[in-house]
Amino acid sequence: DRSPSRGLGDVYKRQLQEIAEGYWRAVRWDRVAEAAAFLGDPDERIDWLAEGTVEGSFSYRSASVIHLEVGPGLVDDPDGHERRATVLVEIEGFDSDQVLKREVRVQHWYKQSGTWYVVEGERVGLARQ
């Protein structure tokens, strides 16, 4: 008995969910080098590594991917992107005044050379608004 194919779109969604969750785990635990690997722009990656911290005074308590949409494959994209996606993440943590903040954050991701990257300027949550 064969089960019906879930389709390539579902494969990309599962792949991106795992990758986005890995990114947010690295952000939550302030593992700068691990989180920086999700930045496609080498200059931005170097800048972030030089800062030495993911979020400064913001302390993440949790970050959960709650929804994602993966777009169709791109042909002849000027930036060389193979696909684009939108990820909704519910984040919770404490600001510098120890006030608990909760927010749903929209992030944009792209796939290039078989790897998913978070769009520059949207790499982290609350503290960089």
LONU-288441 format. One record per residue (C-alpha): y negated, z, x; residue in one letter. Coordinates in steps of 0.2 Angstrom, whole numbers. Layout:
<nodes>
NODE    yy    zz    xx res
NODE     Y     Z     X   A
...
</nodes>
This chain:
<nodes>
NODE    yy    zz    xx res
NODE     0     0     0   D
NODE   -16    -6     8   R
NODE   -33     3     4   S
NODE   -48    -8     2   P
NODE   -59   -11    16   S
NODE   -75     0    16   R
NODE   -85   -14    24   G
NODE   -94   -15    41   L
NODE  -110    -7    33   G
NODE  -100     9    31   D
NODE   -94     9    49   V
NODE  -112     8    55   Y
NODE  -117    22    43   K
NODE  -103    33    50   R
NODE  -108    29    67   Q
NODE  -126    32    65   L
NODE  -123    48    56   Q
NODE  -113    55    71   E
NODE  -126    49    83   I
NODE  -141    56    73   A
NODE  -132    73    71   E
NODE  -129    73    90   G
NODE  -147    69    93   Y
NODE  -153    84    82   W
NODE  -140    96    90   R
NODE  -148    92   106   A
NODE  -166    94    99   V
NODE  -161   111    91   R
NODE  -154   118   107   W
NODE  -168   111   118   D
NODE  -156   101   128   R
NODE  -169    89   134   V
NODE  -159    77   145   A
NODE  -146    75   131   E
NODE  -159    72   117   A
NODE  -169    60   129   A
NODE  -154    49   130   A
NODE  -158    44   112   F
NODE  -175    36   117   L
NODE  -174    18   120   G
NODE  -190    16   129   D
NODE  -187    22   148   P
NODE  -205    27   150   D
NODE  -205    38   135   E
NODE  -188    45   141   R
NODE  -196    50   158   I
NODE  -211    57   150   D
NODE  -200    68   139   W
NODE  -190    74   153   L
NODE  -205    78   163   A
NODE  -211    89   149   E
NODE  -196   100   151   G
NODE  -194   105   133   T
NODE  -190    97   116   V
NODE  -202   106   105   E
NODE  -213   118   114   G
NODE  -216   133   103   S
NODE  -206   127    88   F
NODE  -189   135    86   S
NODE  -176   125    76   Y
NODE  -164   135    65   R
NODE  -155   120    58   S
NODE  -156   101    56   A
NODE  -145    91    45   S
NODE  -144    73    41   V
NODE  -144    72    22   I
NODE  -146    53    19   H
NODE  -146    37    29   L
NODE  -148    18    25   E
NODE  -143     5    38   V
NODE  -151   -12    36   G
NODE  -143   -29    38   P
NODE  -139   -37    55   G
NODE  -155   -45    63   L
NODE  -155   -62    70   V
NODE  -168   -67    83   D
NODE  -177   -51    82   D
NODE  -192   -51    94   P
NODE  -188   -34   100   D
NODE  -170   -38   102   G
NODE  -164   -26    89   H
NODE  -147   -29    81   E
NODE  -150   -17    66   R
NODE  -163    -5    59   R
NODE  -160    11    49   A
NODE  -169    25    41   T
NODE  -162    43    42   V
NODE  -167    58    32   L
NODE  -165    75    40   V
NODE  -168    92    33   E
NODE  -175   103    47   I
NODE  -178   122    46   E
NODE  -186   133    60   G
NODE  -199   145    65   F
NODE  -217   140    71   D
NODE  -226   149    85   S
NODE  -232   162    71   D
NODE  -214   165    67   Q
NODE  -216   157    50   V
NODE  -201   149    43   L
NODE  -204   130    39   K
NODE  -193   118    30   R
NODE  -195   100    29   E
NODE  -186    83    25   V
NODE  -191    71    39   R
NODE  -189    52    39   V
NODE  -184    44    55   Q
NODE  -182    26    60   H
NODE  -168    21    71   W
NODE  -163     4    79   Y
NODE  -147    -3    87   K
NODE  -149   -13   103   Q
NODE  -135   -18   115   S
NODE  -123    -9   104   G
NODE  -132     8   105   T
NODE  -143    17    92   W
NODE  -160    24    97   Y
NODE  -173    34    88   V
NODE  -190    24    86   V
NODE  -204    30    98   E
NODE  -215    43    91   G
NODE  -202    49    78   E
NODE  -191    57    90   R
NODE  -193    75    84   V
NODE  -197    85    68   G
NODE  -210    97    63   L
NODE  -220   102    78   A
NODE  -226    84    83   R
NODE  -235    80    67   Q
</nodes>
